[in-house]
Amino acid sequence: MIDHNKRMLKWERTRKVRKWKYVTFGTMASAVVCFITLLVLSFLFKDELRLTYYIFQSIIVGLSATITSWLVGERRYKRLMNSDRH
């Protein structure tokens, strides 16, 4: 079972980091994982190596994933905060 208080405290610590710092580091981490995955798939399927395309795509995917993660976390946090007040 999920401990909502533990989740809420963890997100409170994450919020203190600030949104842009969270998005910047999250995007970089996600982009690196995506880039490595694209490189591995390129070699496995003997596809043409297009580094510029992979870098651009990795940044877009990383940014999208991180912003989505932030928005979902904020929505959960606000929902938990409202349920505790009632």
Backbone as XML, in Angstrom:
<?xml version="1.0"?>
<chain id="A" units="angstrom">
  <residue number="1" name="MET">
    <atom name="N" x="0.839" y="-1.184" z="0.000"/>
    <atom name="CA" x="0.000" y="0.000" z="0.000"/>
    <atom name="C" x="0.878" y="1.240" z="0.000"/>
  </residue>
  <residue number="2" name="ILE">
    <atom name="N" x="0.429" y="2.269" z="-0.640"/>
    <atom name="CA" x="1.194" y="3.508" z="-0.781"/>
    <atom name="C" x="1.022" y="4.371" z="0.464"/>
  </residue>
  <residue number="3" name="ASP">
    <atom name="N" x="2.139" y="4.823" z="1.001"/>
    <atom name="CA" x="2.111" y="5.734" z="2.140"/>
    <atom name="C" x="2.044" y="7.167" z="1.592"/>
  </residue>
  <residue number="4" name="HIS">
    <atom name="N" x="0.857" y="7.752" z="1.641"/>
    <atom name="CA" x="0.654" y="9.072" z="1.054"/>
    <atom name="C" x="1.442" y="10.157" z="1.780"/>
  </residue>
  <residue number="5" name="ASN">
    <atom name="N" x="1.596" y="10.044" z="3.085"/>
    <atom name="CA" x="2.364" y="11.043" z="3.829"/>
    <atom name="C" x="3.827" y="11.020" z="3.406"/>
  </residue>
  <residue number="6" name="LYS">
    <atom name="N" x="4.363" y="9.823" z="3.207"/>
    <atom name="CA" x="5.752" y="9.688" z="2.772"/>
    <atom name="C" x="5.931" y="10.290" z="1.381"/>
  </residue>
  <residue number="7" name="ARG">
    <atom name="N" x="4.978" y="10.015" z="0.494"/>
    <atom name="CA" x="5.028" y="10.560" z="-0.868"/>
    <atom name="C" x="4.943" y="12.082" z="-0.838"/>
  </residue>
  <residue number="8" name="MET">
    <atom name="N" x="4.062" y="12.605" z="0.018"/>
    <atom name="CA" x="3.874" y="14.052" z="0.109"/>
    <atom name="C" x="5.155" y="14.724" z="0.637"/>
  </residue>
  <residue number="9" name="LEU">
    <atom name="N" x="5.789" y="14.135" z="1.636"/>
    <atom name="CA" x="7.029" y="14.697" z="2.174"/>
    <atom name="C" x="8.146" y="14.668" z="1.137"/>
  </residue>
  <residue number="10" name="LYS">
    <atom name="N" x="8.211" y="13.592" z="0.372"/>
    <atom name="CA" x="9.228" y="13.494" z="-0.669"/>
    <atom name="C" x="9.015" y="14.575" z="-1.725"/>
  </residue>
  <residue number="11" name="TRP">
    <atom name="N" x="7.769" y="14.797" z="-2.111"/>
    <atom name="CA" x="7.507" y="15.823" z="-3.127"/>
    <atom name="C" x="7.762" y="17.217" z="-2.581"/>
  </residue>
  <residue number="12" name="GLU">
    <atom name="N" x="7.510" y="17.439" z="-1.284"/>
    <atom name="CA" x="7.816" y="18.737" z="-0.673"/>
    <atom name="C" x="9.308" y="19.030" z="-0.768"/>
  </residue>
  <residue number="13" name="ARG">
    <atom name="N" x="10.135" y="18.015" z="-0.546"/>
    <atom name="CA" x="11.585" y="18.199" z="-0.687"/>
    <atom name="C" x="11.948" y="18.488" z="-2.144"/>
  </residue>
  <residue number="14" name="THR">
    <atom name="N" x="11.289" y="17.803" z="-3.055"/>
    <atom name="CA" x="11.547" y="18.019" z="-4.481"/>
    <atom name="C" x="11.146" y="19.424" z="-4.886"/>
  </residue>
  <residue number="15" name="ARG">
    <atom name="N" x="10.040" y="19.920" z="-4.383"/>
    <atom name="CA" x="9.576" y="21.269" z="-4.713"/>
    <atom name="C" x="10.559" y="22.332" z="-4.245"/>
  </residue>
  <residue number="16" name="LYS">
    <atom name="N" x="11.252" y="22.070" z="-3.147"/>
    <atom name="CA" x="12.224" y="23.028" z="-2.627"/>
    <atom name="C" x="13.417" y="23.195" z="-3.566"/>
  </residue>
  <residue number="17" name="VAL">
    <atom name="N" x="13.669" y="22.204" z="-4.397"/>
    <atom name="CA" x="14.770" y="22.266" z="-5.353"/>
    <atom name="C" x="14.517" y="23.354" z="-6.385"/>
  </residue>
  <residue number="18" name="ARG">
    <atom name="N" x="13.293" y="23.666" z="-6.629"/>
    <atom name="CA" x="12.800" y="24.630" z="-7.620"/>
    <atom name="C" x="12.529" y="23.914" z="-8.929"/>
  </residue>
  <residue number="19" name="LYS">
    <atom name="N" x="11.514" y="24.412" z="-9.590"/>
    <atom name="CA" x="11.020" y="23.780" z="-10.809"/>
    <atom name="C" x="12.073" y="23.742" z="-11.906"/>
  </residue>
  <residue number="20" name="TRP">
    <atom name="N" x="12.760" y="24.858" z="-12.159"/>
    <atom name="CA" x="13.680" y="24.904" z="-13.299"/>
    <atom name="C" x="14.920" y="24.055" z="-13.074"/>
  </residue>
  <residue number="21" name="LYS">
    <atom name="N" x="15.361" y="23.970" z="-11.835"/>
    <atom name="CA" x="16.499" y="23.097" z="-11.537"/>
    <atom name="C" x="16.085" y="21.637" z="-11.734"/>
  </residue>
  <residue number="22" name="TYR">
    <atom name="N" x="14.891" y="21.292" z="-11.273"/>
    <atom name="CA" x="14.346" y="19.941" z="-11.455"/>
    <atom name="C" x="14.230" y="19.613" z="-12.943"/>
  </residue>
  <residue number="23" name="VAL">
    <atom name="N" x="13.674" y="20.555" z="-13.705"/>
    <atom name="CA" x="13.486" y="20.338" z="-15.146"/>
    <atom name="C" x="14.833" y="20.242" z="-15.854"/>
  </residue>
  <residue number="24" name="THR">
    <atom name="N" x="15.786" y="21.085" z="-15.486"/>
    <atom name="CA" x="17.099" y="21.059" z="-16.145"/>
    <atom name="C" x="17.812" y="19.731" z="-15.923"/>
  </residue>
  <residue number="25" name="PHE">
    <atom name="N" x="17.946" y="19.319" z="-14.666"/>
    <atom name="CA" x="18.648" y="18.070" z="-14.385"/>
    <atom name="C" x="17.865" y="16.853" z="-14.861"/>
  </residue>
  <residue number="26" name="GLY">
    <atom name="N" x="16.552" y="16.906" z="-14.729"/>
    <atom name="CA" x="15.724" y="15.799" z="-15.214"/>
    <atom name="C" x="15.804" y="15.644" z="-16.718"/>
  </residue>
  <residue number="27" name="THR">
    <atom name="N" x="15.823" y="16.773" z="-17.424"/>
    <atom name="CA" x="15.929" y="16.742" z="-18.879"/>
    <atom name="C" x="17.275" y="16.179" z="-19.301"/>
  </residue>
  <residue number="28" name="MET">
    <atom name="N" x="18.335" y="16.613" z="-18.649"/>
    <atom name="CA" x="19.665" y="16.101" z="-18.998"/>
    <atom name="C" x="19.750" y="14.592" z="-18.768"/>
  </residue>
  <residue number="29" name="ALA">
    <atom name="N" x="19.249" y="14.138" z="-17.623"/>
    <atom name="CA" x="19.311" y="12.705" z="-17.323"/>
    <atom name="C" x="18.469" y="11.896" z="-18.312"/>
  </residue>
  <residue number="30" name="SER">
    <atom name="N" x="17.267" y="12.354" z="-18.573"/>
    <atom name="CA" x="16.390" y="11.647" z="-19.512"/>
    <atom name="C" x="16.957" y="11.684" z="-20.930"/>
  </residue>
  <residue number="31" name="ALA">
    <atom name="N" x="17.538" y="12.806" z="-21.309"/>
    <atom name="CA" x="18.103" y="12.941" z="-22.657"/>
    <atom name="C" x="19.290" y="11.999" z="-22.841"/>
  </residue>
  <residue number="32" name="VAL">
    <atom name="N" x="20.116" y="11.853" z="-21.822"/>
    <atom name="CA" x="21.259" y="10.940" z="-21.920"/>
    <atom name="C" x="20.778" y="9.508" z="-22.091"/>
  </residue>
  <residue number="33" name="VAL">
    <atom name="N" x="19.793" y="9.113" z="-21.299"/>
    <atom name="CA" x="19.243" y="7.756" z="-21.413"/>
    <atom name="C" x="18.638" y="7.543" z="-22.797"/>
  </residue>
  <residue number="34" name="CYS">
    <atom name="N" x="17.882" y="8.503" z="-23.276"/>
    <atom name="CA" x="17.260" y="8.405" z="-24.595"/>
    <atom name="C" x="18.321" y="8.340" z="-25.690"/>
  </residue>
  <residue number="35" name="PHE">
    <atom name="N" x="19.356" y="9.175" z="-25.596"/>
    <atom name="CA" x="20.414" y="9.215" z="-26.595"/>
    <atom name="C" x="21.145" y="7.871" z="-26.670"/>
  </residue>
  <residue number="36" name="ILE">
    <atom name="N" x="21.494" y="7.328" z="-25.517"/>
    <atom name="CA" x="22.179" y="6.027" z="-25.484"/>
    <atom name="C" x="21.281" y="4.944" z="-26.066"/>
  </residue>
  <residue number="37" name="THR">
    <atom name="N" x="19.992" y="4.982" z="-25.725"/>
    <atom name="CA" x="19.044" y="4.007" z="-26.270"/>
    <atom name="C" x="18.972" y="4.107" z="-27.789"/>
  </residue>
  <residue number="38" name="LEU">
    <atom name="N" x="18.910" y="5.317" z="-28.319"/>
    <atom name="CA" x="18.867" y="5.506" z="-29.771"/>
    <atom name="C" x="20.146" y="5.005" z="-30.442"/>
  </residue>
  <residue number="39" name="LEU">
    <atom name="N" x="21.288" y="5.247" z="-29.814"/>
    <atom name="CA" x="22.545" y="4.752" z="-30.369"/>
    <atom name="C" x="22.587" y="3.226" z="-30.401"/>
  </residue>
  <residue number="40" name="VAL">
    <atom name="N" x="22.179" y="2.611" z="-29.301"/>
    <atom name="CA" x="22.172" y="1.146" z="-29.228"/>
    <atom name="C" x="21.224" y="0.570" z="-30.274"/>
  </residue>
  <residue number="41" name="LEU">
    <atom name="N" x="20.028" y="1.137" z="-30.375"/>
    <atom name="CA" x="19.072" y="0.650" z="-31.384"/>
    <atom name="C" x="19.606" y="0.851" z="-32.797"/>
  </residue>
  <residue number="42" name="SER">
    <atom name="N" x="20.308" y="1.945" z="-33.010"/>
    <atom name="CA" x="20.886" y="2.216" z="-34.321"/>
    <atom name="C" x="21.902" y="1.134" z="-34.695"/>
  </residue>
  <residue number="43" name="PHE">
    <atom name="N" x="22.737" y="0.760" z="-33.730"/>
    <atom name="CA" x="23.725" y="-0.271" z="-34.010"/>
    <atom name="C" x="23.096" y="-1.654" z="-34.137"/>
  </residue>
  <residue number="44" name="LEU">
    <atom name="N" x="22.084" y="-1.934" z="-33.308"/>
    <atom name="CA" x="21.428" y="-3.243" z="-33.370"/>
    <atom name="C" x="20.724" y="-3.466" z="-34.707"/>
  </residue>
  <residue number="45" name="PHE">
    <atom name="N" x="20.081" y="-2.426" z="-35.201"/>
    <atom name="CA" x="19.335" y="-2.556" z="-36.453"/>
    <atom name="C" x="20.124" y="-2.069" z="-37.666"/>
  </residue>
  <residue number="46" name="LYS">
    <atom name="N" x="21.426" y="-1.794" z="-37.421"/>
    <atom name="CA" x="22.327" y="-1.354" z="-38.490"/>
    <atom name="C" x="21.731" y="-0.190" z="-39.293"/>
  </residue>
  <residue number="47" name="ASP">
    <atom name="N" x="21.180" y="0.733" z="-38.553"/>
    <atom name="CA" x="20.563" y="1.919" z="-39.145"/>
    <atom name="C" x="21.623" y="3.000" z="-39.331"/>
  </residue>
  <residue number="48" name="GLU">
    <atom name="N" x="21.324" y="3.968" z="-40.168"/>
    <atom name="CA" x="22.228" y="5.094" z="-40.387"/>
    <atom name="C" x="22.376" y="5.884" z="-39.090"/>
  </residue>
  <residue number="49" name="LEU">
    <atom name="N" x="23.594" y="6.258" z="-38.779"/>
    <atom name="CA" x="23.876" y="7.008" z="-37.562"/>
    <atom name="C" x="23.653" y="8.492" z="-37.824"/>
  </residue>
  <residue number="50" name="ARG">
    <atom name="N" x="22.643" y="9.069" z="-37.166"/>
    <atom name="CA" x="22.299" y="10.492" z="-37.335"/>
    <atom name="C" x="22.370" y="11.180" z="-35.984"/>
  </residue>
  <residue number="51" name="LEU">
    <atom name="N" x="23.582" y="11.574" z="-35.596"/>
    <atom name="CA" x="23.815" y="12.113" z="-34.259"/>
    <atom name="C" x="23.036" y="13.388" z="-33.979"/>
  </residue>
  <residue number="52" name="THR">
    <atom name="N" x="22.989" y="14.305" z="-34.920"/>
    <atom name="CA" x="22.264" y="15.563" z="-34.705"/>
    <atom name="C" x="20.787" y="15.295" z="-34.435"/>
  </residue>
  <residue number="53" name="TYR">
    <atom name="N" x="20.209" y="14.415" z="-35.208"/>
    <atom name="CA" x="18.803" y="14.042" z="-35.022"/>
    <atom name="C" x="18.607" y="13.383" z="-33.666"/>
  </residue>
  <residue number="54" name="TYR">
    <atom name="N" x="19.518" y="12.477" z="-33.274"/>
    <atom name="CA" x="19.406" y="11.793" z="-31.988"/>
    <atom name="C" x="19.507" y="12.770" z="-30.821"/>
  </residue>
  <residue number="55" name="ILE">
    <atom name="N" x="20.414" y="13.723" z="-30.927"/>
    <atom name="CA" x="20.568" y="14.710" z="-29.854"/>
    <atom name="C" x="19.296" y="15.555" z="-29.726"/>
  </residue>
  <residue number="56" name="PHE">
    <atom name="N" x="18.806" y="16.050" z="-30.841"/>
    <atom name="CA" x="17.585" y="16.870" z="-30.828"/>
    <atom name="C" x="16.403" y="16.071" z="-30.286"/>
  </residue>
  <residue number="57" name="GLN">
    <atom name="N" x="16.225" y="14.864" z="-30.768"/>
    <atom name="CA" x="15.117" y="14.029" z="-30.321"/>
    <atom name="C" x="15.248" y="13.701" z="-28.831"/>
  </residue>
  <residue number="58" name="SER">
    <atom name="N" x="16.454" y="13.439" z="-28.370"/>
    <atom name="CA" x="16.678" y="13.113" z="-26.959"/>
    <atom name="C" x="16.326" y="14.286" z="-26.049"/>
  </residue>
  <residue number="59" name="ILE">
    <atom name="N" x="16.681" y="15.485" z="-26.473"/>
    <atom name="CA" x="16.361" y="16.669" z="-25.668"/>
    <atom name="C" x="14.850" y="16.874" z="-25.602"/>
  </residue>
  <residue number="60" name="ILE">
    <atom name="N" x="14.169" y="16.722" z="-26.730"/>
    <atom name="CA" x="12.711" y="16.886" z="-26.758"/>
    <atom name="C" x="12.030" y="15.841" z="-25.879"/>
  </residue>
  <residue number="61" name="VAL">
    <atom name="N" x="12.449" y="14.594" z="-26.002"/>
    <atom name="CA" x="11.853" y="13.526" z="-25.185"/>
    <atom name="C" x="12.154" y="13.756" z="-23.708"/>
  </residue>
  <residue number="62" name="GLY">
    <atom name="N" x="13.396" y="14.123" z="-23.386"/>
    <atom name="CA" x="13.773" y="14.370" z="-21.993"/>
    <atom name="C" x="12.993" y="15.520" z="-21.381"/>
  </residue>
  <residue number="63" name="LEU">
    <atom name="N" x="12.854" y="16.593" z="-22.143"/>
    <atom name="CA" x="12.106" y="17.750" z="-21.655"/>
    <atom name="C" x="10.633" y="17.404" z="-21.453"/>
  </residue>
  <residue number="64" name="SER">
    <atom name="N" x="10.054" y="16.703" z="-22.396"/>
    <atom name="CA" x="8.640" y="16.303" z="-22.287"/>
    <atom name="C" x="8.418" y="15.392" z="-21.080"/>
  </residue>
  <residue number="65" name="ALA">
    <atom name="N" x="9.295" y="14.424" z="-20.901"/>
    <atom name="CA" x="9.155" y="13.489" z="-19.778"/>
    <atom name="C" x="9.303" y="14.204" z="-18.440"/>
  </residue>
  <residue number="66" name="THR">
    <atom name="N" x="10.254" y="15.115" z="-18.348"/>
    <atom name="CA" x="10.494" y="15.809" z="-17.083"/>
    <atom name="C" x="9.357" y="16.773" z="-16.739"/>
  </residue>
  <residue number="67" name="ILE">
    <atom name="N" x="8.881" y="17.522" z="-17.714"/>
    <atom name="CA" x="7.759" y="18.435" z="-17.457"/>
    <atom name="C" x="6.511" y="17.651" z="-17.074"/>
  </residue>
  <residue number="68" name="THR">
    <atom name="N" x="6.270" y="16.541" z="-17.757"/>
    <atom name="CA" x="5.130" y="15.692" z="-17.407"/>
    <atom name="C" x="5.271" y="15.166" z="-15.985"/>
  </residue>
  <residue number="69" name="SER">
    <atom name="N" x="6.470" y="14.737" z="-15.631"/>
    <atom name="CA" x="6.729" y="14.244" z="-14.275"/>
    <atom name="C" x="6.450" y="15.326" z="-13.234"/>
  </residue>
  <residue number="70" name="TRP">
    <atom name="N" x="6.887" y="16.552" z="-13.504"/>
    <atom name="CA" x="6.644" y="17.660" z="-12.575"/>
    <atom name="C" x="5.145" y="17.926" z="-12.429"/>
  </residue>
  <residue number="71" name="LEU">
    <atom name="N" x="4.444" y="17.986" z="-13.546"/>
    <atom name="CA" x="3.011" y="18.293" z="-13.509"/>
    <atom name="C" x="2.219" y="17.203" z="-12.778"/>
  </residue>
  <residue number="72" name="VAL">
    <atom name="N" x="2.554" y="15.958" z="-13.019"/>
    <atom name="CA" x="1.879" y="14.847" z="-12.335"/>
    <atom name="C" x="2.179" y="14.905" z="-10.836"/>
  </residue>
  <residue number="73" name="GLY">
    <atom name="N" x="3.433" y="15.162" z="-10.488"/>
    <atom name="CA" x="3.798" y="15.275" z="-9.073"/>
    <atom name="C" x="3.068" y="16.406" z="-8.381"/>
  </residue>
  <residue number="74" name="GLU">
    <atom name="N" x="2.962" y="17.553" z="-9.040"/>
    <atom name="CA" x="2.239" y="18.690" z="-8.468"/>
    <atom name="C" x="0.754" y="18.381" z="-8.286"/>
  </residue>
  <residue number="75" name="ARG">
    <atom name="N" x="0.169" y="17.724" z="-9.275"/>
    <atom name="CA" x="-1.257" y="17.389" z="-9.185"/>
    <atom name="C" x="-1.511" y="16.427" z="-8.025"/>
  </residue>
  <residue number="76" name="ARG">
    <atom name="N" x="-0.651" y="15.425" z="-7.885"/>
    <atom name="CA" x="-0.799" y="14.480" z="-6.767"/>
    <atom name="C" x="-0.627" y="15.189" z="-5.430"/>
  </residue>
  <residue number="77" name="TYR">
    <atom name="N" x="0.383" y="16.044" z="-5.355"/>
    <atom name="CA" x="0.651" y="16.769" z="-4.121"/>
    <atom name="C" x="-0.542" y="17.634" z="-3.722"/>
  </residue>
  <residue number="78" name="LYS">
    <atom name="N" x="-1.079" y="18.381" z="-4.661"/>
    <atom name="CA" x="-2.222" y="19.244" z="-4.361"/>
    <atom name="C" x="-3.450" y="18.437" z="-3.969"/>
  </residue>
  <residue number="79" name="ARG">
    <atom name="N" x="-3.649" y="17.295" z="-4.639"/>
    <atom name="CA" x="-4.775" y="16.433" z="-4.293"/>
    <atom name="C" x="-4.618" y="15.885" z="-2.871"/>
  </residue>
  <residue number="80" name="LEU">
    <atom name="N" x="-3.403" y="15.483" z="-2.506"/>
    <atom name="CA" x="-3.160" y="14.982" z="-1.152"/>
    <atom name="C" x="-3.312" y="16.078" z="-0.113"/>
  </residue>
  <residue number="81" name="MET">
    <atom name="N" x="-2.843" y="17.281" z="-0.447"/>
    <atom name="CA" x="-2.974" y="18.407" z="0.490"/>
    <atom name="C" x="-4.452" y="18.741" z="0.721"/>
  </residue>
  <residue number="82" name="ASN">
    <atom name="N" x="-5.246" y="18.717" z="-0.336"/>
    <atom name="CA" x="-6.681" y="19.017" z="-0.205"/>
    <atom name="C" x="-7.404" y="17.925" z="0.561"/>
  </residue>
  <residue number="83" name="SER">
    <atom name="N" x="-7.012" y="16.669" z="0.381"/>
    <atom name="CA" x="-7.688" y="15.588" z="1.089"/>
    <atom name="C" x="-7.337" y="15.603" z="2.583"/>
  </residue>
  <residue number="84" name="ASP">
    <atom name="N" x="-6.149" y="16.098" z="2.929"/>
    <atom name="CA" x="-5.760" y="16.193" z="4.351"/>
    <atom name="C" x="-6.505" y="17.307" z="5.064"/>
  </residue>
  <residue number="85" name="ARG">
    <atom name="N" x="-6.913" y="18.329" z="4.345"/>
    <atom name="CA" x="-7.587" y="19.476" z="4.960"/>
    <atom name="C" x="-9.064" y="19.179" z="5.254"/>
  </residue>
  <residue number="86" name="HIS">
    <atom name="N" x="-9.620" y="18.205" z="4.540"/>
    <atom name="CA" x="-11.055" y="17.924" z="4.708"/>
    <atom name="C" x="-11.284" y="16.850" z="5.716"/>
  </residue>
</chain>
